[in-house]
Amino acid sequence: MTGTLPALEAHRLECLRGDIPLFSGLSFGVAPGQIMQVEGANGSGKTSLLRILAGLSPPHEGEVRWRGTRIAHRRAAFLAEIGYLGHHLGLKAELSVGENLRFAFALNGLDLDPQKLEQALDQVGLLDRMDLPVRALSAGQRQRVALARLVSSPAALWILDEPFTALDVGGIALVQRLLEHHAARGGLAVLTSHQAVELRGGLVKLTLA
Ligand SMILES: Nc1ncnc2c1ncn2[C@@H]1O[C@H](COP(=O)(O)OP(=O)(O)OP(=O)(O)O)[C@@H](O)[C@H]1O
């Protein structure tokens, strides 16, 4: 969406590990409808950057703004608008697939409509697993549960760290379709992936040295 103002802005971000900067002076913006892929070698700082963008760790220098306001100043409002998918999926192994999704919604003070729950599980190919405990699922199926949680949430900004992990060919195509749909509705996403991502609307790339 050329010409649309960025909703997510990074201003001169610096991240240190020990005394060594992983990156510094890093500035960029992501506008509604845009998907950004962060690329870089192992250890270049992709996860560290995503954690800063999600407000999970503070930058050493610089700031992140969401809809024009520093995220540190409107933390609760910002968190309500993001969907974060990290290396730890945050699923409860003893709860069923359906209970996991309802629990995630309840944590945000929201009710998950049963029809929406079924729709989300159908989208990720897990409708027939709704009542199974998450501990009985394969790694790829767990990743799909986390994706169902994401697509059923009202989050405008998706921050996805290696969303293709453990997914088969169909799962990879599914994530790409979900991203396209999210962007078409004016959503934004920042993701990392070691594999090539191809989206109909294209994507912006940011490479960390
Ligand atoms: N909490 C921490 N304390 C110290 N060093 C850390 C910490 N977290 C990350 N690092 C270091 O920062 C560097 C960047 O890590 P990060 O996980 O951001 O890289 P990445 O680009 O996501 O890597 P990968 O492609 O392997 O997932 C690594 O050298 C890592 O060891």
PDBQT file of the ligand as one rigid body, heavy atoms in Angstrom, charges set to zero:
ROOT
HETATM    1  N1  LIG A 301      19.427 -13.176  26.708  1.00  0.00    +0.000 N 
HETATM    2  C1  LIG A 301      20.568 -13.196  26.039  1.00  0.00    +0.000 A 
HETATM    3  N2  LIG A 301      21.756 -12.998  26.674  1.00  0.00    +0.000 NA
HETATM    4  C2  LIG A 301      22.918 -12.988  25.992  1.00  0.00    +0.000 A 
HETATM    5  N3  LIG A 301      23.015 -13.170  24.672  1.00  0.00    +0.000 NA
HETATM    6  C3  LIG A 301      21.883 -13.366  24.002  1.00  0.00    +0.000 A 
HETATM    7  C4  LIG A 301      20.603 -13.389  24.641  1.00  0.00    +0.000 A 
HETATM    8  N4  LIG A 301      19.651 -13.588  23.692  1.00  0.00    +0.000 NA
HETATM    9  C5  LIG A 301      20.313 -13.690  22.523  1.00  0.00    +0.000 A 
HETATM   10  N5  LIG A 301      21.640 -13.554  22.704  1.00  0.00    +0.000 N 
HETATM   11  C6  LIG A 301      22.666 -13.586  21.664  1.00  0.00    +0.000 C 
HETATM   12  O1  LIG A 301      22.326 -12.594  20.690  1.00  0.00    +0.000 OA
HETATM   13  C7  LIG A 301      22.641 -13.060  19.401  1.00  0.00    +0.000 C 
HETATM   14  C8  LIG A 301      21.413 -12.916  18.522  1.00  0.00    +0.000 C 
HETATM   15  O2  LIG A 301      20.424 -13.849  18.944  1.00  0.00    +0.000 OA
HETATM   16  P1  LIG A 301      19.022 -13.939  18.189  1.00  0.00    +0.000 P 
HETATM   17  O3  LIG A 301      18.281 -15.074  18.804  1.00  0.00    +0.000 OA
HETATM   18  O4  LIG A 301      18.393 -12.601  18.183  1.00  0.00    +0.000 OA
HETATM   19  O5  LIG A 301      19.496 -14.309  16.701  1.00  0.00    +0.000 OA
HETATM   20  P2  LIG A 301      18.671 -14.799  15.443  1.00  0.00    +0.000 P 
HETATM   21  O6  LIG A 301      19.095 -13.929  14.289  1.00  0.00    +0.000 OA
HETATM   22  O7  LIG A 301      17.225 -14.847  15.735  1.00  0.00    +0.000 OA
HETATM   23  O8  LIG A 301      19.253 -16.272  15.243  1.00  0.00    +0.000 OA
HETATM   24  P3  LIG A 301      18.653 -17.620  14.611  1.00  0.00    +0.000 P 
HETATM   25  O9  LIG A 301      18.621 -17.416  13.109  1.00  0.00    +0.000 OA
HETATM   26  O10 LIG A 301      19.675 -18.639  15.006  1.00  0.00    +0.000 OA
HETATM   27  O11 LIG A 301      17.313 -17.868  15.223  1.00  0.00    +0.000 OA
HETATM   28  C9  LIG A 301      23.141 -14.501  19.553  1.00  0.00    +0.000 C 
HETATM   29  O12 LIG A 301      24.556 -14.497  19.493  1.00  0.00    +0.000 OA
HETATM   30  C10 LIG A 301      22.632 -14.905  20.919  1.00  0.00    +0.000 C 
HETATM   31  O13 LIG A 301      23.489 -15.830  21.510  1.00  0.00    +0.000 OA
ENDROOT
TORSDOF 0
